[in-house]
Amino acid sequence: MDVQGTVAAGWEPVRDAFLRNFEQRGERGAAVAVHHDGVRVVDLWAGARDVDGETPWTEDTAQVVRSATKGVAAAAPLLLHQRGLLDLDAPVAAYWPEFKAAGKDGVTVRQLLAHRAGVPVLDRPLTLAEAVDLETATRAIAAQAPVWEPGTAHGYHAHTFSWLLSGLVQRVTGRTIGRWVAEEITDPLGLDLWIGLPDTEAHRVGRLGPVEEIEPPGSGALKLRPKRSVTEAYRNPESLTRRAFGVIDPTPDENDPVYRAAELPGSAGVATARALSRFYAATLGPVDGAERLFTPDTLTLARTEESAGADKVLLVGTRFGLGHMLHGPASPLLGPSSYGHPGRGGSLGFADPDAGIAFGYVTNGMRKTVTADPRAQALVRAVGSVVHGAV
C-alpha cells in the first residue's frame, strides 16, 4: 500500500498504524491528520477514494463523516453562548416557541445539547424529502412528544439532533445551520468541511460502503461481544434504538447527492481528515495565524460532562457534554478531557486539551461499530504512544 502525505519526525508510529489498517483491518480508503499544539504533525491518505473503486484517494478527497458532523455542529451553540446570544439554561421555547408543544416547555438548551430532551424518535418517520426540508423537519420535531421526562435521563438523539440543532440555531441567528457554520467557522479557518455539500465540491467526495470486519490477533482492540439486549434492540423495529436510527424511512443512501447536499448537522457532514483535525485544533488555540475559536471558559464547557451512564438509546454507558461525546477510561483516547464525536462505522474527530492534540480520521469503509471503530482506535493508540513518549 502506497501511503501519501507527511509525518513530522517522531510521529512515524501513526503512519505505521495507518498502514496496518490497510494490511490487517480491511481498510479500503482513508485519511488521518493530527495537530499537536496547533502544528500539523500528521497528514496521510491512502487507498481508493471509492470503497468499491480503484481511483486513488488524493490529498483533497473528502467523505461523508456521519455523526462526526455533530462535533463540528456543536461548536455553533457554544460560540453563540460565548458571544452572549444564547443562554444555555434558558428554555428552548424562549428562542423557538413552537418547541414547547407536547410537554417540552421546560426543556433547556443545555438538556437539548446533552441528549436529555427525550425526543430521539418521531412517531412518524420522515421521508428523505421531508428530512432535508428543514422547515418540515423542524416542525415535526417541535410537535413531537418526549418518550421520557426531559432532563431525567439521556439517550443518543442519533438523527433528531439534526433538526433540534437546526431549529435552535436558525431561530437565534436567522441563518441555517450549514450557512452559519460555513460563515463563522469553516470559511474563516479554510476548512474543506461542509454541512450541506455545494455542487462545486461534489466531484471530490468518495463513495461509502460496507467493508469486511477484520481484526488481527493480538492487536489490543476490544473484542467484547455486544450484549444480547443491544443486539436484540437493533433488530426489534419497536425498540427505541431501532426507531432512533430509523427516523428517516427508507434509510437514505449516503452516496445520494441529495443527502450530501442536505444541511443535516447530525449525520451528513462532508469533510477531509485535515479539516476535522484543524477544526479541533482551532478550538484549543490559534492555528496558522487564525484566532482560536473557544475562549478558556468555552473550552471548559466543551469538556464538561452533562450526561453519563446508561444510554436509553444505545443501551450502553455513554458520556456527553454540550453536543460533544466525551470518552471514558476504557477508551484509547489520550485523556479524560477529550471531546469530539465519532461517526457510526468509521470517522472520528476530537481534541484533547491536556495533551494539545487534535485528531481527524475519515474513511469510506463502513463497519458496524457505533462509537469505537478499531481502525480509529489503533490510530489514536499510536498518537498516545507518541505523546506519552514526550515527542
RODO-2510 file (C-alpha; in nm, 4 decimals, decimal comma):
residues 391
     n   res          X          Y          Z
     1     m     0,0000     0,0000     0,0000
     2     d     0,1372     0,3400    -0,1022
     3     v     0,0775     0,5885     0,1788
     4     q     0,0880     0,9529     0,0707
     5     g     0,1400     1,2665     0,2775
     6     t     0,3711     1,3802     0,5534
     7     v     0,4654     1,2854     0,9091
     8     a     0,6786     1,5003     1,1372
     9     a     0,9837     1,3430     1,2972
    10     g     0,8845     1,1258     1,5904
    11     w     0,5285     1,0704     1,4670
    12     e     0,6111     0,7691     1,2482
    13     p     0,4109     0,5293     1,4732
    14     v     0,0926     0,6909     1,3425
    15     r     0,1979     0,6201     0,9851
    16     d     0,2755     0,2600     1,0806
    17     a    -0,0675     0,2169     1,2403
    18     f    -0,2361     0,3753     0,9373
    19     l    -0,0618     0,1294     0,7057
    20     r    -0,1563    -0,1679     0,9256
    21     n    -0,5222    -0,0705     0,8957
    22     f    -0,4946    -0,1402     0,5226
    23     e    -0,2862    -0,4543     0,5629
    24     q    -0,4741    -0,6125     0,8537
    25     r    -0,8125    -0,4444     0,9117
    26     g    -0,9676    -0,4309     0,5666
    27     e    -0,9311    -0,0553     0,5110
    28     r    -1,0120     0,0466     0,1517
    29     g    -0,9548     0,4218     0,1518
    30     a    -0,8867     0,6636     0,4355
    31     a    -0,7030     0,9685     0,5639
    32     v    -0,5760     1,0746     0,9057
    33     a    -0,4462     1,4078     1,0344
    34     v    -0,3132     1,5189     1,3718
    35     h    -0,2277     1,8609     1,5123
    36     h    -0,0052     1,8995     1,8185
    37     d    -0,0032     2,2372     1,9919
    38     g    -0,1533     2,3925     1,6781
    39     v     0,1007     2,2440     1,4360
    40     r     0,0015     1,9731     1,1886
    41     v     0,2287     1,6756     1,2540
    42     v     0,0432     1,4012     1,0619
    43     d    -0,1298     1,4339     0,7242
    44     l    -0,1720     1,0976     0,5497
    45     w    -0,4002     0,9362     0,2924
    46     a    -0,4049     0,6081     0,1013
    47     g    -0,6197     0,3622    -0,0884
    48     a    -0,9130     0,4232    -0,3217
    49     r    -1,1499     0,7190    -0,2915
    50     d    -1,4499     0,4896    -0,3559
    51     v    -1,4954     0,1850    -0,1345
    52     d    -1,5722    -0,0263    -0,4418
    53     g    -1,3421     0,1500    -0,6876
    54     e    -0,9799     0,1882    -0,7903
    55     t    -0,9453     0,5645    -0,8380
    56     p    -0,6764     0,6724    -0,5890
    57     w    -0,7601     0,8766    -0,2808
    58     t    -0,5940     1,2151    -0,3276
    59     e    -0,4934     1,4982    -0,0980
    60     d    -0,8296     1,6745    -0,1367
    61     t    -1,0607     1,3695    -0,1207
    62     a    -1,3477     1,4196     0,1230
    63     q    -1,6059     1,1799     0,2653
    64     v    -1,9393     1,1824     0,4439
    65     v    -1,8397     1,1601     0,8101
    66     r    -2,1776     1,0670     0,9564
    67     s    -2,2115     1,1640     1,3237
    68     a    -1,8627     1,3110     1,3381
    69     t    -2,0547     1,6084     1,1961
    70     k    -2,2138     1,6538     1,5394
    71     g    -1,8843     1,7553     1,6954
    72     v    -1,8383     2,0388     1,4464
    73     a    -2,2013     2,1495     1,4632
    74     a    -2,1878     2,1555     1,8444
    75     a    -1,9464     2,4473     1,8183
    76     a    -2,2321     2,6648     1,6904
    77     p    -2,4334     2,6837     2,0152
    78     l    -2,1145     2,7064     2,2192
    79     l    -1,9978     3,0045     2,0152
    80     l    -2,3417     3,1647     2,0310
    81     h    -2,3253     3,1311     2,4089
    82     q    -1,9705     3,2704     2,4061
    83     r    -2,0997     3,5760     2,2178
    84     g    -2,3854     3,6304     2,4605
    85     l    -2,6565     3,5297     2,2136
    86     l    -2,7674     3,2012     2,3707
    87     d    -2,8429     3,1178     2,7335
    88     l    -2,7692     2,7508     2,7950
    89     d    -3,0107     2,7346     3,0867
    90     a    -3,2999     2,9085     2,9120
    91     p    -3,5899     2,7023     2,7787
    92     v    -3,5517     2,6135     2,4127
    93     a    -3,9005     2,7603     2,3691
    94     a    -3,7655     3,1049     2,4604
    95     y    -3,5996     3,1043     2,1194
    96     w    -3,8252     2,8581     1,9388
    97     p    -4,1807     2,8987     2,0733
    98     e    -4,3267     2,6060     1,8781
    99     f    -4,0926     2,3675     2,0605
   100     k    -4,2885     2,3923     2,3856
   101     a    -4,5610     2,1644     2,2432
   102     a    -4,6418     1,8215     2,3889
   103     g    -4,4772     1,8734     2,7274
   104     k    -4,1416     2,0153     2,6150
   105     d    -4,1940     2,3670     2,7511
   106     g    -3,9334     2,3134     3,0245
   107     v    -3,6592     2,1615     2,8047
   108     t    -3,3492     2,3791     2,8325
   109     v    -3,0850     2,4432     2,5712
   110     r    -2,8390     2,2570     2,7913
   111     q    -3,0649     1,9499     2,8022
   112     l    -3,1168     1,9595     2,4259
   113     l    -2,7422     1,9623     2,3594
   114     a    -2,6729     1,6880     2,6167
   115     h    -2,9191     1,4389     2,4606
   116     r    -3,1591     1,4795     2,7524
   117     a    -3,4576     1,6307     2,5677
   118     g    -3,6339     1,2955     2,5320
   119     v    -3,7057     1,3198     2,1595
   120     p    -3,4689     1,0760     1,9853
   121     v    -3,7586     0,9399     1,7748
   122     l    -4,0527     1,0622     1,5715
   123     d    -4,3932     0,8992     1,5889
   124     r    -4,3966     0,9123     1,2099
   125     p    -4,0615     0,8748     1,0357
   126     l    -3,9780     1,1273     0,7657
   127     t    -3,9094     1,0605     0,4021
   128     l    -3,5760     1,1827     0,2685
   129     a    -3,7521     1,4755     0,1007
   130     e    -3,9103     1,5728     0,4338
   131     a    -3,5894     1,5188     0,6293
   132     v    -3,3825     1,7533     0,4123
   133     d    -3,6528     2,0224     0,4164
   134     l    -3,5570     2,1970     0,7398
   135     e    -3,8914     2,3723     0,7762
   136     t    -4,0809     2,0432     0,7550
   137     a    -3,8382     1,8509     0,9756
   138     t    -3,8085     2,1124     1,2495
   139     r    -4,1865     2,1438     1,2586
   140     a    -4,2097     1,7667     1,3109
   141     i    -3,9589     1,7610     1,5962
   142     a    -4,1200     2,0639     1,7617
   143     a    -4,4544     1,8811     1,7685
   144     q    -4,3119     1,5511     1,8949
   145     a    -4,3920     1,4386     2,2483
   146     p    -4,0909     1,3224     2,4540
   147     v    -4,0547     0,9499     2,5219
   148     w    -3,9105     1,0134     2,8695
   149     e    -3,9443     1,3089     3,1028
   150     p    -3,6933     1,5633     2,9727
   151     g    -3,3910     1,6095     3,1932
   152     t    -3,4360     1,2852     3,3867
   153     a    -3,2261     1,0617     3,1602
   154     h    -3,0205     1,0724     2,8449
   155     g    -3,0288     0,8834     2,5179
   156     y    -2,8489     0,9378     2,1910
   157     h    -3,0537     1,1566     1,9538
   158     a    -2,8884     0,9976     1,6515
   159     h    -3,0820     1,1759     1,3769
   160     t    -3,3208     1,4094     1,5555
   161     f    -3,0176     1,6046     1,6789
   162     s    -3,0019     1,7436     1,3230
   163     w    -3,3405     1,9113     1,3477
   164     l    -3,3108     2,0102     1,7126
   165     l    -2,9883     2,1979     1,6443
   166     s    -3,1093     2,3333     1,3101
   167     g    -3,4272     2,4725     1,4619
   168     l    -3,2458     2,6347     1,7531
   169     v    -2,9613     2,7919     1,5521
   170     q    -3,1894     2,9266     1,2804
   171     r    -3,4157     3,0960     1,5320
   172     v    -3,1263     3,2511     1,7229
   173     t    -2,9273     3,3654     1,4182
   174     g    -3,1702     3,3863     1,1266
   175     r    -2,9360     3,1575     0,9327
   176     t    -2,9479     2,7872     0,8585
   177     i    -2,7009     2,5724     1,0488
   178     g    -2,4993     2,4958     0,7358
   179     r    -2,4712     2,8599     0,6409
   180     w    -2,3819     2,9670     0,9952
   181     v    -2,1084     2,7060     1,0306
   182     a    -1,9680     2,7983     0,6886
   183     e    -1,9648     3,1728     0,7531
   184     e    -1,8477     3,1641     1,1135
   185     i    -1,6215     2,8576     1,1309
   186     t    -1,5207     2,6684     0,8193
   187     d    -1,4669     2,9531     0,5721
   188     p    -1,2589     3,1685     0,8128
   189     l    -1,0474     2,8642     0,9011
   190     g    -1,0160     2,7491     0,5383
   191     l    -1,1643     2,4073     0,6121
   192     d    -1,2728     2,1556     0,3496
   193     l    -1,5768     2,0738     0,5597
   194     w    -1,9411     2,1282     0,4742
   195     i    -2,2809     2,0790     0,6366
   196     g    -2,4623     2,0886     0,3064
   197     l    -2,2181     1,9956     0,0276
   198     p    -2,2038     2,2564    -0,2530
   199     d    -2,2366     2,1287    -0,6097
   200     t    -1,8933     2,2753    -0,6840
   201     e    -1,7295     2,0330    -0,4380
   202     a    -1,9255     1,7174    -0,5212
   203     h    -1,6519     1,5818    -0,7505
   204     r    -1,4159     1,5491    -0,4530
   205     v    -1,6320     1,3145    -0,2468
   206     g    -1,5727     0,9393    -0,2444
   207     r    -1,8342     0,6683    -0,2228
   208     l    -1,9070     0,4946     0,1093
   209     g    -1,9874     0,1290     0,1580
   210     p    -1,9502    -0,1655     0,3970
   211     v    -1,6159    -0,3423     0,4422
   212     e    -1,5291    -0,6769     0,5909
   213     e    -1,4734    -0,6567     0,9652
   214     i    -1,1240    -0,7912     1,0242
   215     e    -0,9273    -0,7600     1,3457
   216     p    -0,5728    -0,9007     1,3655
   217     p    -0,4845    -1,1302     1,6586
   218     g    -0,3025    -0,9554     1,9390
   219     s    -0,4000    -0,6107     1,8142
   220     g    -0,5061    -0,4901     2,1559
   221     a    -0,8502    -0,3873     2,0350
   222     l    -1,1537    -0,4576     2,2468
   223     k    -1,3169    -0,7866     2,1451
   224     l    -1,6248    -0,7740     2,3613
   225     r    -1,9401    -0,9179     2,2106
   226     p    -2,2376    -0,6810     2,2188
   227     k    -2,4817    -0,7559     2,4982
   228     r    -2,7761    -0,9642     2,3862
   229     s    -3,0077    -0,6775     2,4827
   230     v    -2,8195    -0,4425     2,2487
   231     t    -2,8278    -0,6881     1,9597
   232     e    -3,1975    -0,7508     2,0103
   233     a    -3,2702    -0,3784     2,0294
   234     y    -3,1156    -0,3168     1,6884
   235     r    -3,3253    -0,5987     1,5442
   236     n    -3,6552    -0,5008     1,7075
   237     p    -3,8474    -0,2455     1,4943
   238     e    -4,0351    -0,1265     1,8040
   239     s    -3,7286    -0,0603     2,0197
   240     l    -3,6161     0,2930     2,0995
   241     t    -3,2786     0,2048     1,9490
   242     r    -3,4142     0,0947     1,6139
   243     r    -3,6628     0,3815     1,5994
   244     a    -3,3942     0,6403     1,6759
   245     f    -3,1793     0,5208     1,3883
   246     g    -3,4840     0,4834     1,1631
   247     v    -3,6415     0,8296     1,1757
   248     i    -3,5696     0,8695     0,8037
   249     d    -3,7529     0,5959     0,6173
   250     p    -3,6473     0,4376     0,3954
   251     t    -3,2874     0,4564     0,5145
   252     p    -3,1199     0,7182     0,2950
   253     d    -2,8389     0,6396     0,0551
   254     e    -2,5465     0,8425     0,1877
   255     n    -2,3966     0,8471    -0,1610
   256     d    -2,7067     1,0239    -0,2944
   257     p    -2,6219     1,3842    -0,3942
   258     v    -2,9483     1,4964    -0,2323
   259     y    -2,8384     1,3555     0,1025
   260     r    -2,4885     1,5012     0,0794
   261     a    -2,6283     1,8446    -0,0026
   262     a    -2,8649     1,8362     0,2956
   263     e    -2,7917     2,0549     0,5981
   264     l    -2,8144     1,7684     0,8474
   265     p    -2,5698     1,8539     1,1271
   266     g    -2,6232     1,5219     1,2988
   267     s    -2,5236     1,2916     1,0159
   268     a    -2,4480     1,4321     0,6694
   269     g    -2,1392     1,6490     0,7000
   270     v    -1,8633     1,6041     0,4440
   271     a    -1,5002     1,6605     0,5389
   272     t    -1,1368     1,5773     0,4931
   273     a    -0,9347     1,4420     0,7835
   274     r    -0,7192     1,7524     0,7682
   275     a    -1,0269     1,9725     0,8121
   276     l    -1,1523     1,7793     1,1145
   277     s    -0,8122     1,7972     1,2807
   278     r    -0,7676     2,1671     1,2043
   279     f    -1,1171     2,2446     1,3344
   280     y    -1,0464     2,0808     1,6703
   281     a    -0,7023     2,2419     1,6851
   282     a    -0,8725     2,5800     1,6449
   283     t    -1,0955     2,5096     1,9443
   284     l    -0,7787     2,4736     2,1519
   285     g    -0,5749     2,7678     2,0279
   286     p    -0,4512     2,9683     1,7283
   287     v    -0,3750     2,7712     1,4108
   288     d    -0,1644     2,9117     1,1268
   289     g    -0,2449     3,2688     1,2235
   290     a    -0,6179     3,2089     1,2696
   291     e    -0,7577     3,3075     1,6073
   292     r    -0,8763     3,0364     1,8440
   293     l    -1,2473     2,9549     1,8349
   294     f    -1,3100     2,8887     2,2040
   295     t    -1,2249     3,1126     2,4964
   296     p    -1,0944     2,9288     2,8043
   297     d    -1,4438     2,9376     2,9555
   298     t    -1,5998     2,7870     2,6421
   299     l    -1,3279     2,5235     2,6287
   300     t    -1,4239     2,4280     2,9837
   301     l    -1,7877     2,3960     2,8726
   302     a    -1,6868     2,1749     2,5796
   303     r    -1,5065     1,9275     2,8030
   304     t    -1,7547     1,9250     3,0924
   305     e    -1,9791     1,6233     3,1455
   306     e    -2,3545     1,6845     3,1231
   307     s    -2,4800     1,3261     3,0779
   308     a    -2,3294     0,9960     3,1873
   309     g    -2,4342     0,6373     3,2458
   310     a    -2,6831     0,4082     3,0777
   311     d    -2,7935     0,5477     2,7438
   312     k    -3,1635     0,4822     2,6766
   313     v    -3,0997     0,4536     2,3013
   314     l    -2,7574     0,2906     2,2705
   315     l    -2,8136     0,0741     2,5818
   316     v    -2,4522     0,1097     2,6895
   317     g    -2,2784     0,3654     2,9062
   318     t    -2,2146     0,6959     2,7284
   319     r    -2,0921     1,0407     2,8285
   320     f    -2,1932     1,3666     2,6645
   321     g    -2,1094     1,7284     2,7083
   322     l    -2,2892     2,0074     2,5233
   323     g    -2,3204     1,8268     2,1919
   324     h    -1,9826     1,6582     2,2092
   325     m    -1,9304     1,2984     2,3089
   326     l    -1,6870     1,2551     2,5949
   327     h    -1,4768     0,9467     2,6416
   328     g    -1,4487     0,7057     2,9302
   329     p    -1,1480     0,5338     3,0898
   330     a    -1,1816     0,2287     2,8608
   331     s    -1,1259     0,4459     2,5536
   332     p    -0,7797     0,4606     2,3922
   333     l    -0,8061     0,8388     2,3767
   334     l    -0,5331     1,0343     2,5406
   335     g    -0,7131     1,1727     2,8439
   336     p    -1,0483     1,2141     3,0181
   337     s    -1,0743     1,5748     2,9000
   338     s    -1,1070     1,4695     2,5341
   339     y    -1,4156     1,5910     2,3500
   340     g    -1,5332     1,5303     1,9950
   341     h    -1,7532     1,2840     1,8121
   342     p    -1,7264     0,9559     1,6205
   343     g    -1,9223     0,8782     1,3081
   344     r    -2,1031     0,5444     1,3121
   345     g    -1,8912     0,2865     1,1336
   346     g    -1,5699     0,4820     1,0967
   347     s    -1,4848     0,8510     1,1128
   348     l    -1,3640     1,0331     1,4238
   349     g    -1,2692     1,3851     1,5232
   350     f    -1,1660     1,5051     1,8695
   351     a    -0,9498     1,7349     2,0765
   352     d    -0,7540     1,6579     2,3917
   353     p    -0,6787     1,9894     2,5642
   354     d    -0,4396     1,8392     2,8195
   355     a    -0,2210     1,6821     2,5509
   356     g    -0,2621     1,9634     2,2975
   357     i    -0,3855     1,7095     2,0430
   358     a    -0,6435     1,7486     1,7664
   359     f    -0,7301     1,4470     1,5534
   360     g    -0,9265     1,3706     1,2377
   361     y    -0,9862     1,0374     1,0651
   362     v    -1,2172     0,9712     0,7699
   363     t    -1,2817     0,6513     0,5782
   364     n    -1,5026     0,5164     0,3026
   365     g    -1,5243     0,1691     0,4564
   366     m    -1,8142     0,1403     0,6971
   367     r    -1,8129    -0,1144     0,9794
   368     k    -2,0946    -0,1927     1,2251
   369     t    -1,9372    -0,0122     1,5177
   370     v    -2,1193     0,2888     1,6626
   371     t    -1,8653     0,4543     1,8930
   372     a    -1,5416     0,2510     1,8902
   373     d    -1,4092     0,1680     1,5448
   374     p    -1,0932    -0,0489     1,5703
   375     r    -0,9167     0,1399     1,2903
   376     a    -0,9659     0,4757     1,4596
   377     q    -0,8718     0,3234     1,7955
   378     a    -0,5465     0,1892     1,6513
   379     l    -0,4562     0,5336     1,5188
   380     v    -0,5375     0,7036     1,8494
   381     r    -0,3311     0,4489     2,0408
   382     a    -0,0397     0,5351     1,8125
   383     v    -0,0906     0,9068     1,8792
   384     g    -0,0958     0,8315     2,2513
   385     s     0,2263     0,6341     2,2288
   386     v     0,3989     0,9329     2,0716
   387     v     0,2596     1,1837     2,3203
   388     h     0,3478     0,9689     2,6180
   389     g     0,6937     0,9305     2,4692
   390     a     0,7306     1,3088     2,5122
   391     v     0,7669     1,4000     2,1468
***
